Amino acid sequence: MIKLKQNGMLEYFIGFIFIISYIGILISRIYITPFELYSDIGQYYKHYYRDDGVLIFGLEVVTPILFFFAKKLGLNFYDFVFVYSIFYLIPILILSNYIKIKFRIFYFLFFIIWFVPNNTFLLRQYLSFYFLILYFNFHNDHKYAGRSLLLLSILTHLSAIIF
């Protein structure tokens, strides 16, 4: 086995391979063999195309607002899930910093295998968690941005109040 000279180069290489694999699996799971539109996924699909307003989930207004802007950009539901999933790389990579390098492959495999159906089925919860991860990562350095991220998390899914 060839070892790279510096551990940092190995981490960048592993990160690059993960990102390429992640995008490839997203394309496969969203466009080539798409997930089924059942249960909550089917409901999000219907809400995406209907103009139900921003209060369809009560105070949880962030998801309908994102739906609105995605539709204005001309994205269909599957495109929205793809873009949303690409942005989810940020918290995945942030959280990976807390895992020893020898265990990261298991962490990444977990996300790659189960991510697309889960992040679509639990869309509001995943979005809320997304904003919470960003909040916990930035709130000490940027108080106002941190508070905004916390508010976005709560307005995405009220369960964020528990955190």
Disulfide bonds with the S-S distance in Angstrom:
none
